[in-house]
């Protein structure tokens, strides 16, 4: 696997951790989760910056945000009991389809 995809996967994981901690921070009223938000987002942006050495910003951001949306939706369901309705599931399926299309067919995705 190319190193830039490893950077991007780490960036998505850090962003997902940060967003999960954001929910747990209760609007930044809890110190521990609030600190995790800051560190995780900072690290995520750093890793995303490394990815930008190899891939265009539009493609990186599309993959980073799209995968983050999907992972957060799953975590929100499993950890916080938040459910999605059918239009939300369809929308997220379309987001995932876009990521797959970029990865498989775009010459700008850096693979």
MODELLER restraints for C-alpha pairs under 7 A, 6 or more apart:
rsr = mdl.restraints
at = mdl.atoms
rsr.add(forms.Gaussian(group=physical.xy_distance, feature=features.Distance(at['CA:4:A'], at['CA:51:A']), mean=4.99, stdev=0.5))
rsr.add(forms.Gaussian(group=physical.xy_distance, feature=features.Distance(at['CA:4:A'], at['CA:54:A']), mean=6.41, stdev=0.5))
rsr.add(forms.Gaussian(group=physical.xy_distance, feature=features.Distance(at['CA:7:A'], at['CA:47:A']), mean=5.43, stdev=0.5))
rsr.add(forms.Gaussian(group=physical.xy_distance, feature=features.Distance(at['CA:7:A'], at['CA:48:A']), mean=6.76, stdev=0.5))
rsr.add(forms.Gaussian(group=physical.xy_distance, feature=features.Distance(at['CA:7:A'], at['CA:50:A']), mean=6.71, stdev=0.5))
rsr.add(forms.Gaussian(group=physical.xy_distance, feature=features.Distance(at['CA:7:A'], at['CA:51:A']), mean=5.78, stdev=0.5))
rsr.add(forms.Gaussian(group=physical.xy_distance, feature=features.Distance(at['CA:8:A'], at['CA:47:A']), mean=6.57, stdev=0.5))
rsr.add(forms.Gaussian(group=physical.xy_distance, feature=features.Distance(at['CA:8:A'], at['CA:48:A']), mean=5.96, stdev=0.5))
rsr.add(forms.Gaussian(group=physical.xy_distance, feature=features.Distance(at['CA:8:A'], at['CA:51:A']), mean=6.00, stdev=0.5))
rsr.add(forms.Gaussian(group=physical.xy_distance, feature=features.Distance(at['CA:8:A'], at['CA:64:A']), mean=6.97, stdev=0.5))
rsr.add(forms.Gaussian(group=physical.xy_distance, feature=features.Distance(at['CA:10:A'], at['CA:47:A']), mean=6.80, stdev=0.5))
rsr.add(forms.Gaussian(group=physical.xy_distance, feature=features.Distance(at['CA:11:A'], at['CA:44:A']), mean=4.18, stdev=0.5))
rsr.add(forms.Gaussian(group=physical.xy_distance, feature=features.Distance(at['CA:11:A'], at['CA:45:A']), mean=6.77, stdev=0.5))
rsr.add(forms.Gaussian(group=physical.xy_distance, feature=features.Distance(at['CA:11:A'], at['CA:47:A']), mean=5.14, stdev=0.5))
rsr.add(forms.Gaussian(group=physical.xy_distance, feature=features.Distance(at['CA:11:A'], at['CA:48:A']), mean=5.64, stdev=0.5))
rsr.add(forms.Gaussian(group=physical.xy_distance, feature=features.Distance(at['CA:12:A'], at['CA:44:A']), mean=6.78, stdev=0.5))
rsr.add(forms.Gaussian(group=physical.xy_distance, feature=features.Distance(at['CA:12:A'], at['CA:64:A']), mean=5.55, stdev=0.5))
rsr.add(forms.Gaussian(group=physical.xy_distance, feature=features.Distance(at['CA:12:A'], at['CA:67:A']), mean=6.85, stdev=0.5))
rsr.add(forms.Gaussian(group=physical.xy_distance, feature=features.Distance(at['CA:12:A'], at['CA:68:A']), mean=5.84, stdev=0.5))
rsr.add(forms.Gaussian(group=physical.xy_distance, feature=features.Distance(at['CA:14:A'], at['CA:40:A']), mean=5.09, stdev=0.5))
rsr.add(forms.Gaussian(group=physical.xy_distance, feature=features.Distance(at['CA:14:A'], at['CA:41:A']), mean=6.50, stdev=0.5))
rsr.add(forms.Gaussian(group=physical.xy_distance, feature=features.Distance(at['CA:14:A'], at['CA:43:A']), mean=6.64, stdev=0.5))
rsr.add(forms.Gaussian(group=physical.xy_distance, feature=features.Distance(at['CA:14:A'], at['CA:44:A']), mean=5.05, stdev=0.5))
rsr.add(forms.Gaussian(group=physical.xy_distance, feature=features.Distance(at['CA:15:A'], at['CA:40:A']), mean=6.18, stdev=0.5))
rsr.add(forms.Gaussian(group=physical.xy_distance, feature=features.Distance(at['CA:15:A'], at['CA:41:A']), mean=5.56, stdev=0.5))
rsr.add(forms.Gaussian(group=physical.xy_distance, feature=features.Distance(at['CA:15:A'], at['CA:44:A']), mean=5.50, stdev=0.5))
rsr.add(forms.Gaussian(group=physical.xy_distance, feature=features.Distance(at['CA:15:A'], at['CA:68:A']), mean=6.81, stdev=0.5))
rsr.add(forms.Gaussian(group=physical.xy_distance, feature=features.Distance(at['CA:16:A'], at['CA:68:A']), mean=5.83, stdev=0.5))
rsr.add(forms.Gaussian(group=physical.xy_distance, feature=features.Distance(at['CA:16:A'], at['CA:71:A']), mean=6.76, stdev=0.5))
rsr.add(forms.Gaussian(group=physical.xy_distance, feature=features.Distance(at['CA:16:A'], at['CA:72:A']), mean=6.16, stdev=0.5))
rsr.add(forms.Gaussian(group=physical.xy_distance, feature=features.Distance(at['CA:17:A'], at['CA:40:A']), mean=6.43, stdev=0.5))
rsr.add(forms.Gaussian(group=physical.xy_distance, feature=features.Distance(at['CA:18:A'], at['CA:36:A']), mean=6.27, stdev=0.5))
rsr.add(forms.Gaussian(group=physical.xy_distance, feature=features.Distance(at['CA:18:A'], at['CA:37:A']), mean=4.30, stdev=0.5))
rsr.add(forms.Gaussian(group=physical.xy_distance, feature=features.Distance(at['CA:18:A'], at['CA:40:A']), mean=4.88, stdev=0.5))
rsr.add(forms.Gaussian(group=physical.xy_distance, feature=features.Distance(at['CA:18:A'], at['CA:41:A']), mean=5.67, stdev=0.5))
rsr.add(forms.Gaussian(group=physical.xy_distance, feature=features.Distance(at['CA:19:A'], at['CA:37:A']), mean=6.77, stdev=0.5))
rsr.add(forms.Gaussian(group=physical.xy_distance, feature=features.Distance(at['CA:21:A'], at['CA:33:A']), mean=4.97, stdev=0.5))
rsr.add(forms.Gaussian(group=physical.xy_distance, feature=features.Distance(at['CA:21:A'], at['CA:34:A']), mean=6.83, stdev=0.5))
rsr.add(forms.Gaussian(group=physical.xy_distance, feature=features.Distance(at['CA:21:A'], at['CA:36:A']), mean=6.27, stdev=0.5))
rsr.add(forms.Gaussian(group=physical.xy_distance, feature=features.Distance(at['CA:21:A'], at['CA:37:A']), mean=5.61, stdev=0.5))
rsr.add(forms.Gaussian(group=physical.xy_distance, feature=features.Distance(at['CA:22:A'], at['CA:33:A']), mean=6.69, stdev=0.5))
rsr.add(forms.Gaussian(group=physical.xy_distance, feature=features.Distance(at['CA:22:A'], at['CA:34:A']), mean=6.60, stdev=0.5))
rsr.add(forms.Gaussian(group=physical.xy_distance, feature=features.Distance(at['CA:22:A'], at['CA:37:A']), mean=5.79, stdev=0.5))
rsr.add(forms.Gaussian(group=physical.xy_distance, feature=features.Distance(at['CA:24:A'], at['CA:33:A']), mean=6.06, stdev=0.5))
rsr.add(forms.Gaussian(group=physical.xy_distance, feature=features.Distance(at['CA:25:A'], at['CA:33:A']), mean=4.75, stdev=0.5))
rsr.add(forms.Gaussian(group=physical.xy_distance, feature=features.Distance(at['CA:25:A'], at['CA:34:A']), mean=5.30, stdev=0.5))
rsr.add(forms.Gaussian(group=physical.xy_distance, feature=features.Distance(at['CA:28:A'], at['CA:34:A']), mean=5.33, stdev=0.5))
rsr.add(forms.Gaussian(group=physical.xy_distance, feature=features.Distance(at['CA:54:A'], at['CA:110:A']), mean=6.36, stdev=0.5))
rsr.add(forms.Gaussian(group=physical.xy_distance, feature=features.Distance(at['CA:55:A'], at['CA:108:A']), mean=6.79, stdev=0.5))
rsr.add(forms.Gaussian(group=physical.xy_distance, feature=features.Distance(at['CA:55:A'], at['CA:109:A']), mean=6.00, stdev=0.5))
rsr.add(forms.Gaussian(group=physical.xy_distance, feature=features.Distance(at['CA:55:A'], at['CA:110:A']), mean=5.40, stdev=0.5))
rsr.add(forms.Gaussian(group=physical.xy_distance, feature=features.Distance(at['CA:56:A'], at['CA:108:A']), mean=6.86, stdev=0.5))
rsr.add(forms.Gaussian(group=physical.xy_distance, feature=features.Distance(at['CA:59:A'], at['CA:109:A']), mean=6.24, stdev=0.5))
rsr.add(forms.Gaussian(group=physical.xy_distance, feature=features.Distance(at['CA:63:A'], at['CA:99:A']), mean=5.91, stdev=0.5))
rsr.add(forms.Gaussian(group=physical.xy_distance, feature=features.Distance(at['CA:66:A'], at['CA:95:A']), mean=6.06, stdev=0.5))
rsr.add(forms.Gaussian(group=physical.xy_distance, feature=features.Distance(at['CA:66:A'], at['CA:96:A']), mean=6.81, stdev=0.5))
rsr.add(forms.Gaussian(group=physical.xy_distance, feature=features.Distance(at['CA:70:A'], at['CA:92:A']), mean=6.63, stdev=0.5))
rsr.add(forms.Gaussian(group=physical.xy_distance, feature=features.Distance(at['CA:76:A'], at['CA:82:A']), mean=5.39, stdev=0.5))
rsr.add(forms.Gaussian(group=physical.xy_distance, feature=features.Distance(at['CA:77:A'], at['CA:83:A']), mean=5.62, stdev=0.5))
rsr.add(forms.Gaussian(group=physical.xy_distance, feature=features.Distance(at['CA:102:A'], at['CA:109:A']), mean=6.57, stdev=0.5))
rsr.add(forms.Gaussian(group=physical.xy_distance, feature=features.Distance(at['CA:103:A'], at['CA:109:A']), mean=6.08, stdev=0.5))
